[in-house]
Amino acid sequence: MNQPARTAAALLGTHRPADRSRQAQQGIQERIKELILERRLATGDPMPTEAELVDTLGVSRNSVREALKALQALGIVEIRHGFGTYVGECSLDPFTDTLVFRGRKSMRGDRRELHEILDLRQALETGLIQRLVESIDEGSLARVRARLGDLEAYAGQGAAGDAADRAFHDEMYTALGNELMSQLLRVFWDVYHDLSHELPAVESSHEEIVRVHRDIYEAVAARDGVRAAEAIARHFDGIRRRIES
């Protein structure tokens, strides 16, 4: 067999039954997503029933069920057993799970991907801090100060301290009014928190944790973007030292 014939045979060989089945399933998922868009269904709206989807798409009931399960894993639909299927919130939770798994694999190697995950989070927060200091109003600033008070009370105290830390960062960037960005920042915070249990323990005093976050707050309150960015960088330097230990 000449080279072109061997190449053609090799390409044809890649389209195994399993590949065709997977492509067909992906096609059904795409058609369901298009149906959601065409009908302008919003989060929480009921989806067409299985029977309706079977008739509309011209596929088997089993194919519809498999497609809905896959879309549920992505947060695009929500299956409420006994009630029906609804349009989901399209949360970023699946992204969190993927990053956590990649980070765990990285910890068993050179930790390069773990550093990359942290770099992404730092780039997001550093890039947003200038906008924050220029736009945060007094009401939002007061709420950030209240979250700092919680951190001052609970820093270093296990789950309560972790919750206070997350709430401080969440409250601060919520002031920008970009819900998708807030969700993405929560993803990166949650990824580091989940992975931190597998990192070597590093002693951080209550005072050190509070000081780092107070520096961020005071720079934002002073509307000083340069100082705020420097405080964010110091915060991430501490996290990075733990990864490198």
C-alpha positions as CSV (number, residue, x, y, z in Angstrom):
1,M,0.0,0.0,0.0
2,N,1.4,3.4,-1.0
3,Q,1.8,6.3,1.4
4,P,-1.3,8.2,0.5
5,A,-3.4,5.1,0.8
6,R,-1.9,4.3,4.2
7,T,-2.6,7.8,5.4
8,A,-6.2,7.7,4.2
9,A,-6.7,4.3,5.9
10,A,-5.2,5.6,9.1
11,L,-7.6,8.6,9.0
12,L,-10.6,6.4,8.4
13,G,-9.5,4.2,11.2
14,T,-9.8,7.0,13.7
15,H,-13.5,7.2,13.2
16,R,-14.3,4.3,15.4
17,P,-17.9,3.5,16.6
18,A,-17.1,5.0,20.0
19,D,-15.9,8.2,18.3
20,R,-19.1,8.4,16.2
21,S,-21.2,7.8,19.3
22,R,-19.5,10.6,21.2
23,Q,-19.8,13.0,18.3
24,A,-23.5,12.2,18.0
25,Q,-24.0,12.8,21.7
26,Q,-22.2,16.2,21.5
27,G,-24.4,17.0,18.5
28,I,-27.5,16.4,20.6
29,Q,-26.2,18.5,23.5
30,E,-25.5,21.4,21.0
31,R,-29.1,21.1,19.7
32,I,-30.5,21.3,23.2
33,K,-28.4,24.4,23.9
34,E,-29.6,26.0,20.7
35,L,-33.2,25.2,21.7
36,I,-32.7,27.0,25.0
37,L,-31.4,30.0,23.2
38,E,-34.1,29.9,20.5
39,R,-36.9,29.8,23.1
40,R,-35.2,32.5,25.2
41,L,-35.3,30.3,28.3
42,A,-33.9,31.9,31.4
43,T,-32.3,30.4,34.5
44,G,-34.9,28.4,36.4
45,D,-37.3,28.1,33.5
46,P,-38.6,24.6,32.9
47,M,-37.1,22.7,30.0
48,P,-39.2,20.8,27.4
49,T,-40.1,17.3,28.7
50,E,-38.1,14.3,27.6
51,A,-40.9,13.3,25.3
52,E,-40.9,16.8,23.7
53,L,-37.2,16.7,23.2
54,V,-37.4,13.2,21.6
55,D,-40.0,14.5,19.1
56,T,-38.3,17.8,18.5
57,L,-34.8,16.3,18.0
58,G,-35.8,13.1,16.4
59,V,-33.6,11.0,18.7
60,S,-34.1,8.2,21.2
61,R,-35.2,8.8,24.8
62,N,-31.9,7.3,26.0
63,S,-29.9,9.7,23.9
64,V,-31.9,12.7,25.3
65,R,-31.2,11.5,28.9
66,E,-27.5,11.1,28.3
67,A,-27.3,14.5,26.8
68,L,-29.2,16.1,29.7
69,K,-26.9,14.4,32.2
70,A,-23.9,15.8,30.4
71,L,-25.4,19.3,30.3
72,Q,-26.2,19.0,34.0
73,A,-22.6,18.3,34.7
74,L,-21.8,21.6,33.0
75,G,-24.5,23.5,35.0
76,I,-26.4,24.3,31.8
77,V,-29.5,22.3,32.9
78,E,-30.7,21.2,36.4
79,I,-32.5,17.9,36.7
80,R,-34.8,17.9,39.7
81,H,-35.9,14.3,40.2
82,G,-39.7,14.1,40.5
83,F,-40.2,17.6,39.2
84,G,-38.5,17.9,35.8
85,T,-35.6,19.6,34.1
86,Y,-34.9,23.3,34.3
87,V,-32.4,25.7,32.8
88,G,-29.4,25.8,35.1
89,E,-27.3,28.7,36.4
90,C,-24.3,27.8,34.2
91,S,-22.1,28.1,37.3
92,L,-18.3,27.8,37.1
93,D,-18.3,24.8,39.5
94,P,-17.1,22.4,36.8
95,F,-14.2,24.7,36.1
96,T,-13.3,24.6,39.8
97,D,-13.2,20.8,39.8
98,T,-11.0,20.7,36.8
99,L,-8.5,23.2,38.2
100,V,-8.4,21.4,41.6
101,F,-7.6,18.2,39.8
102,R,-4.9,19.8,37.7
103,G,-3.4,21.4,40.8
104,R,-3.4,18.1,42.6
105,K,-1.5,16.5,39.7
106,S,0.9,19.4,39.7
107,M,1.7,18.9,43.4
108,R,3.0,15.4,42.5
109,G,5.3,16.9,40.0
110,D,7.1,20.3,39.6
111,R,4.1,22.3,40.8
112,R,4.3,24.5,37.6
113,E,0.6,24.4,37.0
114,L,-0.1,25.3,40.6
115,H,2.0,28.4,40.1
116,E,0.1,29.1,36.9
117,I,-3.2,28.9,38.7
118,L,-1.9,31.3,41.4
119,D,-0.5,33.7,38.7
120,L,-4.0,33.8,37.1
121,R,-5.6,34.7,40.3
122,Q,-3.0,37.4,41.1
123,A,-3.3,38.9,37.6
124,L,-7.1,39.1,38.0
125,E,-6.9,40.8,41.4
126,T,-4.1,43.1,40.4
127,G,-5.8,44.1,37.2
128,L,-9.0,44.9,39.0
129,I,-7.7,46.8,42.0
130,Q,-7.1,50.0,40.1
131,R,-10.7,50.0,38.8
132,L,-11.8,49.3,42.4
133,V,-10.0,52.2,44.0
134,E,-11.4,54.5,41.4
135,S,-15.0,53.4,41.7
136,I,-15.8,52.0,45.1
137,D,-18.4,54.0,47.0
138,E,-18.6,54.6,50.7
139,G,-21.3,52.0,51.3
140,S,-19.2,49.3,49.6
141,L,-16.2,50.4,51.5
142,A,-18.0,50.1,54.8
143,R,-19.0,46.5,53.9
144,V,-15.4,45.7,53.1
145,R,-14.4,47.2,56.5
146,A,-16.9,45.0,58.2
147,R,-15.5,41.9,56.5
148,L,-12.0,43.0,57.6
149,G,-13.4,43.1,61.2
150,D,-14.6,39.5,60.8
151,L,-11.1,38.5,59.6
152,E,-9.5,40.3,62.6
153,A,-11.8,38.2,64.8
154,Y,-11.3,34.8,63.2
155,A,-8.0,34.9,61.3
156,G,-6.1,31.6,61.7
157,Q,-9.0,29.8,63.3
158,G,-9.6,27.1,60.8
159,A,-12.9,27.1,58.9
160,A,-14.1,30.3,60.4
161,G,-10.9,32.1,59.4
162,D,-11.1,30.7,55.9
163,A,-14.7,31.9,55.6
164,A,-13.7,35.3,56.8
165,D,-10.8,35.5,54.3
166,R,-13.0,34.5,51.4
167,A,-15.7,36.9,52.4
168,F,-13.2,39.8,52.5
169,H,-12.0,39.2,49.0
170,D,-15.5,38.5,47.7
171,E,-17.0,41.7,49.3
172,M,-14.2,43.8,47.9
173,Y,-14.6,42.9,44.3
174,T,-18.4,42.7,44.4
175,A,-18.2,46.4,44.5
176,L,-17.3,46.4,40.8
177,G,-20.7,45.0,40.0
178,N,-19.4,42.3,37.6
179,E,-21.0,39.0,38.7
180,L,-19.1,36.9,36.3
181,M,-15.8,38.3,37.4
182,S,-16.8,37.7,41.0
183,Q,-17.7,34.1,40.2
184,L,-14.3,33.6,38.6
185,L,-12.4,35.1,41.5
186,R,-14.4,32.8,43.9
187,V,-13.3,29.8,41.7
188,F,-9.6,30.7,42.1
189,W,-10.0,31.3,45.8
190,D,-11.8,27.9,46.2
191,V,-9.2,26.1,44.1
192,Y,-6.4,27.4,46.4
193,H,-8.4,26.6,49.5
194,D,-9.1,23.1,48.4
195,L,-5.5,22.5,47.4
196,S,-4.0,24.1,50.5
197,H,-4.9,21.0,52.6
198,E,-2.3,19.1,50.6
199,L,0.4,21.8,50.9
200,P,3.0,21.8,53.7
201,A,1.7,23.6,56.8
202,V,3.2,27.1,57.2
203,E,2.8,29.0,60.4
204,S,1.1,32.3,59.8
205,S,0.4,34.4,62.8
206,H,-3.0,36.0,63.4
207,E,-1.3,39.4,63.2
208,E,0.4,38.7,59.9
209,I,-2.8,37.6,58.2
210,V,-4.7,40.6,59.5
211,R,-1.9,43.0,58.6
212,V,-1.8,41.9,55.0
213,H,-5.5,42.3,54.5
214,R,-5.6,45.6,56.4
215,D,-2.9,46.9,54.1
216,I,-5.1,46.1,51.1
217,Y,-8.2,47.7,52.7
218,E,-6.4,50.9,53.8
219,A,-4.9,51.4,50.3
220,V,-8.3,51.0,48.7
221,A,-9.9,53.3,51.3
222,A,-7.2,55.9,50.5
223,R,-8.0,55.5,46.7
224,D,-4.3,54.7,46.2
225,G,-4.1,52.2,43.3
226,V,-0.3,51.8,43.3
227,R,-0.2,51.1,47.0
228,A,-3.2,48.7,46.7
229,A,-1.4,46.7,43.9
230,E,1.7,46.5,46.1
231,A,-0.4,45.2,49.0
232,I,-2.0,42.6,46.7
233,A,1.5,41.5,45.5
234,R,2.7,41.1,49.2
235,H,-0.4,39.0,49.9
236,F,0.4,36.6,47.0
237,D,4.0,36.5,47.9
238,G,3.0,34.8,51.1
239,I,0.8,32.3,49.3
240,R,3.6,31.6,46.8
241,R,6.1,30.9,49.6
242,R,3.8,28.2,50.9
243,I,3.6,26.6,47.4
244,E,7.4,26.6,47.2
245,S,8.0,25.2,50.6
